[in-house]
Amino acid sequence: MNVNVSRSPLTIRLCGPRGFCAGVDRAIQIVVLALKGYGAPVYVRHEIVHNRYVVEGLEAKGAVFVEELDEIPEEHRAQPVVFSAHGVPKSVPADATARNLFYLDATCPLVSKVHKQAMRHQRLGRHVVLIGHAGHPEVIGTMGQLPEGTVSLIETIEDAEAYEPADPDNLGYVTQTTLSVDDTVGVIAKLRERFPNLNDPSADSICYATTNRQEAVKQAAPGCDLFLIVGAPNSSNSKRLVEVALKAGAKQSLLVQRASEIDWDAVGPIRSVGLSAGASAPEVIVNEIIEAFKARYDTTVELAEFSIENEHFLVNRELRSIELTHEDMAWVNG
């Protein structure tokens, strides 16, 4: 006897763009290509991107993650070492050169652009104000481009209110690329209120991918019973998306790394779910979460598309002759 179990209807508003940005995609490709071209092990300083699934997937292919370069064994120093997408202080490539290591820099080109903007301020004699989160690898990398004492970190509007520079008329600011656009506006406004001669960067520091993902979430969030962001707890841009969803009208918003983290009992009765992913989160996990909802609800998926991204960043010159196939990236792209 067949029994039809009635399932509640559910609409998933699937944001676009979502997931990997061009900088993250490039960084992962660099590690995969290095493994294909030079063989295992390939060393990676810090997490290549903030995503445990990606890190474990690369480890399975032969990548070895280290915190510092002195962890690389002497017998493997001819093997490539890759610097993460977040960027590194100038001292790191200098250390690699001193150790005679072959390194590949996977710093996102948009982060490198912020480095250049900060160095331009400093070259023009300005004290650099960096708006960002203390301890974040990108902030450490940006501050590490400049001589000690030439850059100050501002995290909040309260910090901007309390800041007392030596020369208030000779300041220039840059921002961490993955901040919330709305929060950054408030900090900059406070700095400009106190220091009218504050110099802008030569181009917007918050990257297009961060802005696009936040705008897509803003459009999709109103009326959502639940908004899920796929991302890691240490991913700045993913955590900002959770905040953006709540501010834009989602009743609740959660950060999850896998479908297995969803507490179905705590979700409660829902009819609409927003779904997006931080710039380091692979599409294969987005698909996994959609399938988990389909197993429990009569699910319809609607695309909430804000814009289409077609940016592509070239990998390092040393890797361009190595062929990258669809199969090489299927484990993250789905």
Secondary structure per residue as TSV (DSSP state, phi and psi in degrees):
chain	resnum	aa	ss	phi	psi
A	1	M	-	360.0	124.8
A	2	N	-	-86.8	130.8
A	3	V	-	-116.3	121.2
A	4	N	-	-86.2	118.1
A	5	V	-	-92.2	119.1
A	6	S	-	-76.5	128.8
A	7	R	-	-112.1	144.2
A	8	S	-	-67.0	141.6
A	9	P	E	-71.7	144.9
A	10	L	E	-146.2	135.0
A	11	T	E	-109.7	126.7
A	12	I	E	-100.8	121.6
A	13	R	E	-92.0	102.1
A	14	L	E	-92.0	114.5
A	15	C	E	-74.5	144.9
A	16	G	E	-139.4	130.4
A	17	P	S	-77.4	163.0
A	18	R	-	-153.0	167.0
A	19	G	S	67.4	-151.2
A	20	F	-	-49.3	130.0
A	21	C	-	-92.4	174.1
A	22	A	H	-63.0	-34.8
A	23	G	H	-69.0	-40.5
A	24	V	H	-68.2	-44.9
A	25	D	H	-57.4	-44.2
A	26	R	H	-61.4	-44.5
A	27	A	H	-61.6	-44.0
A	28	I	H	-66.0	-41.6
A	29	Q	H	-59.1	-38.8
A	30	I	H	-59.5	-44.1
A	31	V	H	-67.4	-44.5
A	32	V	H	-62.1	-44.8
A	33	L	H	-65.8	-38.9
A	34	A	H	-62.2	-40.1
A	35	L	H	-64.7	-39.8
A	36	K	H	-68.5	-39.8
A	37	G	H	-83.5	-33.0
A	38	Y	H	-117.6	-9.5
A	39	G	-	78.9	165.5
A	40	A	S	-81.4	151.0
A	41	P	-	-86.8	150.9
A	42	V	E	-112.4	126.9
A	43	Y	E	-90.3	145.0
A	44	V	E	-130.6	124.0
A	45	R	E	-83.2	116.7
A	46	H	S	66.5	174.5
A	47	E	-	-61.5	130.3
A	48	I	S	-59.9	-39.7
A	49	V	S	-144.0	164.8
A	50	H	S	-83.7	76.4
A	51	N	-	-157.1	120.5
A	52	R	H	-65.5	-38.5
A	53	Y	H	-59.9	-44.2
A	54	V	H	-65.3	-46.0
A	55	V	H	-60.7	-46.8
A	56	E	H	-66.4	-35.8
A	57	G	H	-64.3	-40.3
A	58	L	H	-71.2	-36.1
A	59	E	H	-59.8	-40.3
A	60	A	H	-63.7	-25.5
A	61	K	H	-88.0	-10.1
A	62	G	T	120.9	5.3
A	63	A	E	-77.3	144.1
A	64	V	E	-122.0	121.4
A	65	F	E	-95.2	131.2
A	66	V	E	-129.0	156.7
A	67	E	S	-84.5	-39.4
A	68	E	S	-136.6	159.4
A	69	L	G	-66.8	-24.6
A	70	D	G	-71.2	-6.2
A	71	E	G	-82.3	-10.8
A	72	I	S	-77.7	122.8
A	73	P	-	-62.5	148.5
A	74	E	G	-53.9	-41.2
A	75	E	G	-71.8	-10.3
A	76	H	G	-110.6	13.4
A	77	R	T	-73.6	-8.5
A	78	A	T	-84.8	-12.8
A	79	Q	S	-77.6	153.0
A	80	P	E	-66.6	148.1
A	81	V	E	-123.2	132.2
A	82	V	E	-108.1	133.5
A	83	F	E	-91.3	142.1
A	84	S	-	-68.6	167.0
A	85	A	T	-65.1	-19.2
A	86	H	T	-76.0	-14.8
A	87	G	-	92.0	157.4
A	88	V	-	-133.2	156.4
A	89	P	-	-61.8	157.1
A	90	K	T	-57.7	-26.1
A	91	S	H	-65.2	-23.8
A	92	V	H	-73.3	-53.9
A	93	P	H	-62.2	-31.1
A	94	A	H	-64.0	-40.4
A	95	D	H	-65.7	-40.9
A	96	A	H	-62.3	-41.6
A	97	T	H	-64.2	-42.2
A	98	A	H	-63.1	-31.3
A	99	R	T	-89.0	1.2
A	100	N	T	61.3	40.1
A	101	L	-	-92.2	147.6
A	102	F	E	-90.5	109.7
A	103	Y	E	-116.5	150.7
A	104	L	E	-122.1	120.9
A	105	D	E	-90.0	115.1
A	106	A	-	-99.7	17.3
A	107	T	-	-54.5	131.4
A	108	C	-	-57.2	133.3
A	109	P	H	-56.5	-28.2
A	110	L	H	-75.0	-30.5
A	111	V	H	-70.0	-41.2
A	112	S	H	-59.4	-34.6
A	113	K	H	-63.6	-39.8
A	114	V	H	-63.8	-41.2
A	115	H	H	-55.5	-46.1
A	116	K	H	-66.3	-37.1
A	117	Q	H	-66.3	-41.4
A	118	A	H	-64.0	-43.2
A	119	M	H	-66.8	-32.3
A	120	R	H	-65.5	-45.8
A	121	H	H	-53.9	-49.1
A	122	Q	H	-65.2	-38.0
A	123	R	H	-64.7	-31.7
A	124	L	T	-84.5	8.0
A	125	G	T	86.1	12.9
A	126	R	-	-92.4	145.7
A	127	H	E	-77.4	133.7
A	128	V	E	-92.4	129.0
A	129	V	E	-104.7	117.8
A	130	L	E	-103.8	119.7
A	131	I	E	-92.8	117.3
A	132	G	S	-178.3	-171.8
A	133	H	-	-104.1	124.7
A	134	A	T	-56.9	135.8
A	135	G	T	86.9	-11.5
A	136	H	-	-70.0	139.0
A	137	P	H	-55.7	-35.7
A	138	E	H	-66.0	-39.7
A	139	V	H	-66.0	-43.0
A	140	I	H	-60.3	-42.1
A	141	G	H	-66.0	-42.3
A	142	T	H	-67.5	-45.3
A	143	M	H	-63.0	-29.4
A	144	G	T	-77.0	-0.7
A	145	Q	T	-84.1	-13.8
A	146	L	S	-117.5	152.1
A	147	P	-	-61.9	148.9
A	148	E	T	-57.7	135.5
A	149	G	T	90.2	-1.3
A	150	T	S	-104.5	3.0
A	151	V	E	-139.9	140.6
A	152	S	E	-123.5	139.0
A	153	L	E	-96.2	129.1
A	154	I	E	-119.7	124.2
A	155	E	-	-102.2	-35.7
A	156	T	S	-135.1	169.8
A	157	I	H	-60.6	-36.8
A	158	E	H	-63.3	-39.5
A	159	D	H	-61.6	-43.0
A	160	A	H	-63.6	-35.4
A	161	E	H	-68.6	-35.0
A	162	A	H	-89.4	-12.0
A	163	Y	-	-65.7	131.0
A	164	E	-	-128.1	88.5
A	165	P	-	-75.7	157.9
A	166	A	S	-67.3	-36.3
A	167	D	-	-129.1	89.0
A	168	P	T	-62.4	-18.3
A	169	D	T	-96.5	6.7
A	170	N	S	-137.0	62.8
A	171	L	E	-121.7	149.2
A	172	G	E	-138.1	141.1
A	173	Y	E	-117.1	155.0
A	174	V	E	-138.3	166.1
A	175	T	E	-129.5	153.7
A	176	Q	-	-58.1	141.5
A	177	T	T	-72.0	-21.4
A	178	T	T	-105.1	19.4
A	179	L	S	-77.7	164.5
A	180	S	-	-70.5	128.3
A	181	V	H	-57.8	-45.9
A	182	D	H	-62.1	-44.3
A	183	D	H	-65.6	-38.1
A	184	T	H	-65.2	-38.7
A	185	V	H	-56.5	-42.2
A	186	G	H	-65.1	-41.4
A	187	V	H	-66.8	-44.2
A	188	I	H	-63.7	-40.5
A	189	A	H	-61.8	-40.9
A	190	K	H	-66.4	-42.5
A	191	L	H	-62.3	-41.4
A	192	R	H	-70.3	-33.3
A	193	E	H	-62.2	-41.3
A	194	R	H	-84.0	-30.1
A	195	F	-	-129.8	82.5
A	196	P	T	-58.9	-23.6
A	197	N	T	-91.2	12.8
A	198	L	-	-56.5	129.3
A	199	N	B	-91.4	131.8
A	200	D	-	-73.5	159.2
A	201	P	-	-69.0	162.8
A	202	S	S	-70.1	-16.4
A	203	A	S	-152.6	161.0
A	204	D	-	-60.0	131.9
A	205	S	S	-81.5	-34.3
A	206	I	S	-70.7	125.8
A	207	C	-	-74.3	157.6
A	208	Y	H	-58.4	-36.3
A	209	A	H	-67.4	-41.1
A	210	T	H	-60.8	-48.3
A	211	T	H	-61.7	-46.6
A	212	N	H	-62.0	-42.4
A	213	R	H	-68.1	-37.4
A	214	Q	H	-67.9	-40.0
A	215	E	H	-67.7	-38.3
A	216	A	H	-63.1	-41.6
A	217	V	H	-64.9	-42.1
A	218	K	H	-56.7	-42.2
A	219	Q	H	-70.7	-35.3
A	220	A	H	-86.3	-23.0
A	221	A	-	-70.3	-37.6
A	222	P	T	-55.6	125.8
A	223	G	T	86.7	-5.5
A	224	C	-	-72.5	131.8
A	225	D	S	-70.1	-30.3
A	226	L	E	-149.5	139.2
A	227	F	E	-126.4	121.0
A	228	L	E	-104.0	132.8
A	229	I	E	-114.3	122.9
A	230	V	E	-84.4	122.1
A	231	G	-	175.1	172.2
A	232	A	-	-93.4	152.2
A	233	P	T	-61.3	-23.6
A	234	N	T	-99.0	13.5
A	235	S	-	-93.1	110.7
A	236	S	H	-60.6	-46.7
A	237	N	H	-67.8	-30.3
A	238	S	H	-70.0	-42.8
A	239	K	H	-64.4	-34.9
A	240	R	H	-65.5	-34.7
A	241	L	H	-64.4	-36.7
A	242	V	H	-60.4	-45.4
A	243	E	H	-64.0	-41.7
A	244	V	H	-62.4	-41.9
A	245	A	H	-61.4	-43.4
A	246	L	H	-65.8	-44.5
A	247	K	H	-64.2	-30.0
A	248	A	T	-85.8	-5.1
A	249	G	T	122.5	1.7
A	250	A	-	-68.8	139.8
A	251	K	S	-68.8	-35.5
A	252	Q	-	-148.5	151.5
A	253	S	E	-141.4	136.2
A	254	L	E	-133.6	147.5
A	255	L	E	-100.0	125.7
A	256	V	E	-132.1	147.0
A	257	Q	S	-94.9	-31.0
A	258	R	S	-145.7	165.0
A	259	A	G	-60.6	-30.4
A	260	S	G	-65.1	-16.0
A	261	E	G	-85.5	-9.4
A	262	I	-	-73.3	123.7
A	263	D	-	-89.7	94.2
A	264	W	H	-64.3	-32.6
A	265	D	H	-67.8	-34.1
A	266	A	H	-82.4	-16.1
A	267	V	H	-62.8	-39.1
A	268	G	-	76.8	-174.9
A	269	P	S	-70.1	123.5
A	270	I	-	-135.5	150.4
A	271	R	S	-124.5	-18.3
A	272	S	E	-140.6	133.5
A	273	V	E	-128.5	129.1
A	274	G	E	-89.4	145.8
A	275	L	E	-142.0	123.7
A	276	S	E	-143.2	178.8
A	277	A	E	-144.9	140.7
A	278	G	-	-65.4	167.3
A	279	A	T	-66.8	-11.9
A	280	S	T	-105.6	4.7
A	281	A	-	-97.0	127.9
A	282	P	-	-75.3	150.3
A	283	E	H	-64.4	-28.2
A	284	V	H	-60.2	-31.2
A	285	I	H	-78.2	-35.2
A	286	V	H	-57.2	-46.3
A	287	N	H	-62.8	-38.5
A	288	E	H	-60.5	-41.8
A	289	I	H	-70.8	-39.4
A	290	I	H	-60.4	-43.2
A	291	E	H	-64.7	-35.0
A	292	A	H	-64.4	-38.4
A	293	F	H	-69.6	-40.5
A	294	K	H	-61.3	-29.3
A	295	A	T	-73.5	-16.4
A	296	R	T	-117.4	-20.7
A	297	Y	S	-134.2	160.3
A	298	D	E	-81.0	94.1
A	299	T	E	-100.7	132.9
A	300	T	E	-116.3	133.5
A	301	V	E	-107.0	123.8
A	302	E	E	-114.6	135.9
A	303	L	E	-86.1	121.7
A	304	A	E	-104.3	86.8
A	305	E	E	-99.2	122.9
A	306	F	-	-90.9	-42.6
A	307	S	-	-159.0	168.0
A	308	I	-	-112.1	127.7
A	309	E	-	-100.5	130.2
A	310	N	-	-130.2	20.5
A	311	E	-	-68.7	145.7
A	312	H	-	-144.3	127.7
A	313	F	-	-107.5	131.5
A	314	L	-	-67.4	144.8
A	315	V	-	-77.9	174.0
A	316	N	-	-57.6	146.6
A	317	R	G	-54.8	-36.6
A	318	E	G	-64.6	-17.2
A	319	L	G	-106.8	-5.2
A	320	R	T	-70.9	-18.5
A	321	S	T	-86.1	-7.0
A	322	I	S	-88.7	130.0
A	323	E	-	-77.5	131.7
A	324	L	-	-109.5	120.8
A	325	T	-	-103.0	166.1
A	326	H	H	-58.8	-38.1
A	327	E	H	-64.6	-30.8
A	328	D	H	-62.6	-28.6
A	329	M	H	-113.9	2.3
A	330	A	H	-62.5	-26.8
A	331	W	H	-66.8	-21.3
A	332	V	H	-110.8	-30.3
A	333	N	H	-86.3	-15.1
A	334	G	-	78.5	360.0
